[in-house]
Amino acid sequence: MKDINQILSSIKKGDFAPVYLLMGSEPFFIDQVTKVLSTHVVEEHAKDFDSTIFYGKESLPEQIIEIAKRFPMMGTHQLVIVREAQSLDKKFEDLVTYLENPQSQTVLVLCYKLKNLDKRKKTYKAIAKNGVILETKPLYDNQVAAWIKDRGLRYGLNFHPNSTQLIASFLGTDLGKIDKELEKLASRIQQGEEITPALIEKHIGYSKDFNSFELKKSLGKRDLEHSFRIIKYMASNSKKHPVPLTIIVLFNFFQKLLLFHGVSSPSQAQKVLGVSPYFLKDYEASARFYSMKQISKVIEYIKEADLKSKGVGAQNLPMEELLKELVIKIVSV
């Protein structure tokens, strides 16, 4: 099994496998590999002849096999993409005879989204032997900011240190949505211009002063008044600031703050927390306001608020009231 960077590198060099199984719970990576294959396997002028797309719900294995066994008409390879391959369900096993002896001039791409093919199946073993398998997983919350920075480089974006965290705080872990916003951002700014929080607010519609990222900083200083102002703004824009995302941001912050108390040096803190040196000062400052015992209590409060936001112990509690209650408990701990 290869990682996505190895797969993309091979494709761009023209080193194609006869079969690709792209599976797992992060659809963005599956779409990304499929897009690169679509660009490199068949030239634009030949796509009407040498490129075929099937959908799992509407297709039979024998139809896919029949096309896959054809030879390309215009180029060196033909491309056969099966979207929603997981919808083939039990019929997926009927592909095994082809997968055990695939046509070398065909590139068959099986997009098996939001699920993993059972590794005990003959189809999986055949692909593992003759093709390439990519198993995708969602990024953890603390990995998204680094991914945004790396992805932004592809669009020529130069981020202010605060900006990647702001985007992650606003958009969560939806990589497809984030990528669209980065592409949009790249088309609207000057080349080489630094992406500041102000630019994010202007182009993505995200307030640089009133968001969950600023809320955690405010709570880190036990600033109740400013925290209430942030909550009021967020409650008036609840679609852009959903409670679950806010709770995740706060939970991650205080969990890392707890870890910060246990490290012995800034270099160790950077490694353990997985944050850039730019943000260590926030944890250093907040650690003076909260002891380990207090942080443990805060984490309990956040977990209770998470349950309430899901209707456990408090039905139909308005977002503003829920967050106000949580903020008071945190600041008063």
ROVEX-35989 format. One line per 4 residues: for each residue x, y, z of C-alpha. Coordinates in steps of 0.001 Angstrom, whole numbers, plus 524288, in hexadecimal, padded with zeros to 5 digits. Example, Ala and Ser with C-alpha at 12.3 -4.5 7.8 and 13.67 -1.06 7.14 Angstrom:
// ROVEX-35989
8300C:7EE6C:81E78 | 83566:7FBDC:81BE4
***
This chain:
// ROVEX-35989
80000:80000:80000 | 805BA:80D3D:7FBFE | 80358:81AD5:80159 | 7FCE4:8253B:7F917
80960:82CB2:7F5F9 | 80FFD:82078:7F091 | 80413:81D7E:7E84F | 802F8:82B3E:7E2D6
8117C:82BC4:7DFDD | 810F4:81F09:7D822 | 804FD:82364:7D074 | 80B3B:83052:7CCB6
81725:828F1:7C7C6 | 80E57:820A6:7BF12 | 81049:8145C:7C733 | 80248:80F46:7C773
7FD45:8033C:7CE8D | 7F2BF:7FB2A:7C7B4 | 7E9C4:7FC38:7D393 | 7E801:8065F:7DE4A
7DF9F:803CA:7EA36 | 7DD12:810E6:7F0AE | 7D5AB:80E48:7FD29 | 7D2F8:813CF:80A96
7CC60:81E98:81219 | 7D2FE:82AB8:80C68 | 7CCC7:82D14:7FF00 | 7D583:838BB:7FBE5
7E18F:8302B:7FA38 | 7D9F0:826A3:7F1B3 | 7D53B:831D8:7E918 | 7E2EF:8377A:7E887
7E92B:82AEF:7E358 | 7DDE4:828DF:7D9DA | 7DF7D:836B4:7D4A2 | 7EE28:834FD:7D27B
7EBDA:82804:7CB94 | 7E1A2:82E7F:7C2D9 | 7EB95:838DF:7BF21 | 7F73A:83002:7BC88
7F258:822E0:7B75C | 7EACC:827AE:7AB88 | 7EDA6:83402:7A3D4 | 7E2A1:83DAF:7A237
7E04D:83B0E:793BC | 7DEAF:82C60:7966D | 7D576:82CDD:7A211 | 7C929:82A6E:79A11
7CF3E:81DB8:79546 | 7D7E5:818D9:7A04F | 7D136:81D56:7ACBA | 7C528:816E8:7B2CF
7BE02:819B7:7BF8C | 7B531:80FF8:7C677 | 7ACF3:811B3:7D2BC | 7AC00:80656:7DC19
79D5C:8076F:7DE39 | 79A7E:8070D:7CFAA | 7A4AF:7FD68:7CAC4 | 7A73C:7EEEB:7CA42
7B4C2:7E8DA:7CBD1 | 7B3EC:7E286:7BE58 | 7B1BA:7EFF9:7B820 | 7BDC1:7F55B:7BEFD
7C5E5:7E979:7BB33 | 7C1A9:7EA3A:7ACFD | 7C653:7F83E:7ABC2 | 7D297:7F5E3:7B3DB
7D6C9:7EAF4:7AAA1 | 7D664:7F3EE:79ECC | 7E2D5:7F9C7:7992F | 7E49C:8088D:79868
7E0C3:80ECB:78B87 | 7E88F:81B70:78B9E | 7F37C:81A60:79598 | 7FBC8:810E0:79D4A
7F1AC:80ED2:7A80E | 7E326:80FA2:7AA6A | 7DD4C:8142A:7B74E | 7D1A4:80D80:7BDC1
7CC73:81403:7CA1B | 7C255:80D80:7D2CE | 7BC75:817BE:7DBC8 | 7B4EA:81324:7E7C8
7BB54:805D5:7E631 | 7B6D0:80252:7F3EB | 7A8E6:80223:7EE74 | 7AC3F:7F613:7E68A
7AAF8:7EF69:7F3CF | 7AB92:7E077:7F27B | 7AD21:7E1C2:7E3CC | 7BA93:7E793:7E62E
7BFE6:7D9CB:7E7B3 | 7BC05:7D6F7:7D9A4 | 7C758:7DF9C:7D553 | 7D14C:7D621:7DAE8
7D40C:7CED0:7CE38 | 7D7B6:7DB87:7C77C | 7DF56:7E0BB:7D32E | 7E798:7D468:7D389
7EBC5:7D6C4:7C564 | 7E965:7E517:7C1EF | 7EB8B:7EAC1:7B460 | 7F89E:7F1DC:7B4C9
7F423:7FD09:7ABF3 | 7E83D:7FFE6:7B45B | 7E883:807EB:7C0CB | 7DCD2:803A8:7C8F6
7D9B4:80CC2:7D44C | 7D08E:807DA:7DEF5 | 7CBAE:8130D:7E771 | 7C736:80C17:7F3C6
7C303:8179C:7FC2E | 7C005:81835:80ABE | 7C2AA:809B0:80C64 | 7CE0B:8003F:80BC8
7CE0F:7F3EE:803A7 | 7CFAB:7E7E8:80C39 | 7DE03:7E41B:80B72 | 7DA65:7D5BA:80C29
7D315:7D674:7FF3F | 7D8DA:7D0CF:7F2C6 | 7D6A3:7DDE1:7EC01 | 7DEFC:7E50A:7F604
7E9D5:7DAFF:7F519 | 7E996:7DB88:7E63A | 7EAB7:7EA5A:7E62D | 7F580:7E9FE:7F06D
7FD15:7E0C6:7E773 | 7FAA0:7E770:7DA61 | 7F74A:7F583:7DD67 | 7F7C5:800A1:7E735
7EF9C:8027D:7F375 | 7ED8E:80F63:7FA78 | 7E6BF:80EFA:807A5 | 7E25E:81C87:80BBB
7DF4B:821AA:81949 | 7DA81:82F0A:81DDD | 7E4B6:8380B:82391 | 7E49C:83A6E:83222
7E0BC:84832:83636 | 7EEC6:84B63:839F2 | 7F3A9:84767:82C63 | 7EACB:8503C:82466
7F241:85D16:825ED | 7FEDD:856BD:82110 | 7F761:850A9:815AF | 7F1C2:85E07:81229
7FF68:863DA:811EA | 80480:858DB:80946 | 7F8A4:85921:80053 | 7F989:867EA:7FF75
8074A:866D1:7F9EC | 8016C:86005:7EE09 | 7F984:86C58:7EBA1 | 80509:87552:7EE88
7FF1A:87A04:7FB4F | 807AD:88021:805C0 | 800EA:87F2D:81301 | 80288:88789:81F1A
8049E:87DEF:82A85 | 7F71F:880E7:83012 | 7F00A:87EE5:82348 | 7F0E2:87030:82174
7EB99:86E1A:82F28 | 7E0A2:877CB:82C82 | 7DC75:87099:8203C | 7DD26:86386:82754
7D52A:8690F:8327F | 7CAE2:86E2C:82916 | 7C9EB:86304:81F46 | 7CD1A:85762:827EF
7D254:84AEA:82196 | 7CAA2:84B7A:814CD | 7D662:84B1A:80B97 | 7CE21:84C78:7FF58
7C7F1:858EE:80477 | 7D50C:85E33:80906 | 7DB46:85B7D:7FBCD | 7D080:862E3:7F4AC
7D274:86E9E:7FDA2 | 7E134:86E5A:7FB77 | 7DF4C:86DCC:7ECBE | 7D5C7:8792A:7EDA4
7DF49:880BD:7F639 | 7EA6C:87EB7:7EC93 | 7E24D:88499:7E1A0 | 7DF2E:890E1:7E964
7EC2C:8955F:7EEE2 | 7F8CF:89AE3:7E995 | 803AC:89123:7E6FC | 80C65:88FFD:7F2FD
80307:897B4:7FB98 | 802F1:892ED:809B3 | 7F626:88C91:80DA0 | 7F2B5:893DC:81A18
7E6C2:891F0:822DE | 7E13E:89E77:81CE9 | 7E1FE:89895:80F32 | 7DB55:88C3B:813F9
7D061:8945E:819B1 | 7CF0B:89BD6:80CE8 | 7CF59:8905E:80376 | 7CA20:884E5:80B4E
7C06D:88C9A:81376 | 7C672:88904:82074 | 7C800:892F4:82B5B | 7D614:893B5:82FE4
7D1B0:898EB:83D17 | 7C5A6:890D0:84033 | 7C76F:8823F:83E42 | 7CA52:875E4:845E0
7D8F4:87818:84438 | 7D7ED:88557:84AF1 | 7CE87:87FB9:8550B | 7D894:875DA:859A7
7E2D4:880A4:85A9C | 7D970:88901:86271 | 7D63D:87DC3:86B87 | 7E4B2:87AE5:86CB5
7E5DB:88846:87338 | 7D945:8867E:87B22 | 7D37D:89254:87436 | 7C4E9:89050:876AE
7C041:89D32:870D1 | 7C71B:89B60:863C5 | 7C32A:88D04:86356 | 7B4E2:89134:8647C
7B691:89ADA:85936 | 7BC36:8900B:850B9 | 7B134:886B2:8544E | 7A6EA:890E9:85111
7ACB6:89301:84393 | 7AE32:8846E:840FD | 7A027:881D3:84540 | 79B5E:88BD5:83B4F
7A300:88489:830C1 | 7A06F:876A7:8353D | 7A1A6:87095:827A1 | 7AFA9:87542:826C3
7B26D:87206:834FE | 7ABD2:86518:83868 | 7AC24:86125:846BC | 7B27E:853C3:84445
7BE1A:85A2B:83D8B | 7BF93:86431:8487C | 7BF5B:8596F:852B1 | 7C9B8:851B4:84B41
7D288:85DB6:84A95 | 7D138:86029:8593B | 7D334:851DD:85CA0 | 7DF95:85101:85460
7E4ED:85D84:85A55 | 7E32E:8597F:86884 | 7E7BE:84BAD:865BE | 7F457:85130:8601C
7F54E:85ABC:86B78 | 7F4FD:84F13:874A5 | 8001C:848E6:86CDC | 80793:855C0:86D31
80803:8552B:87C0A | 80F3B:8483B:87B18 | 81A4D:84C2E:871F1 | 82791:85123:8760B
82BC7:859C6:86AB3 | 82654:861AD:85F32 | 82C2B:85822:85559 | 825B4:84CB9:85C3E
818DD:85452:85CF6 | 8191E:856D4:84E54 | 81B09:84853:84BA4 | 81107:8435D:85580
8067A:84D4D:85226 | 808DA:84CE1:84381 | 8082B:85BB9:8421A | 8114B:865D2:83C47
819E7:86E0C:8454D | 81143:879B2:841F3 | 80609:87400:84A00 | 80DE9:86F5D:855B1
80CDC:87CB3:85BF7 | 7FE14:87B04:85CD3 | 7FFB7:86E59:8646E | 80A5C:8742D:86CE4
8019D:87FA9:87072 | 7F594:8774E:872DE | 7FD20:86DA9:87B55 | 7FEC4:878B8:88538
7F002:87A0E:8864F | 7EC83:86B9F:88779 | 7F279:860D7:88FB0 | 7F23C:8529E:88B30
7E734:84FE6:894CA | 7DF47:85B63:88F90 | 7E18D:85740:88170 | 7DCAB:84991:88475
7D035:84FAA:889D7 | 7CEF5:8586C:87DCF | 7CFD8:84C86:874F0 | 7C4AD:8465E:87CAD
7BC85:852B0:87A91 | 7BF56:85266:86BF7 | 7BB28:84424:86B17 | 7AE78:84779:87248
7ABF5:852B6:868C8 | 7AE59:8497B:85D5F | 7A3D8:84041:86289 | 79A67:84B8B:864AA
79CAC:8504F:856C4 | 79817:842CF:85274 | 78BC9:84372:85AC9 | 790B2:83B85:8665C
78C98:84219:8730E | 78813:84EA4:86C85 | 77EAA:84EE1:86120 | 77DFD:85A46:85793
78779:862A9:85F6A | 78B23:86E6C:856D3 | 7993A:86EB6:85240 | 79C06:87B9A:85916
796DE:876CC:8662E | 79E19:869E7:86514 | 7AB13:8709A:8625A | 7A8D2:87B1C:86CA4
7A677:870A0:876CD | 7B2DA:86997:87299 | 7BAFA:87604:87287 | 7B6A1:879DF:8803A
7BA56:86C6F:88552 | 7C79E:86D03:87EC5 | 7CB0C:87AA9:88376 | 7C62D:877AE:89139
7CCF3:86A87:892C9
***
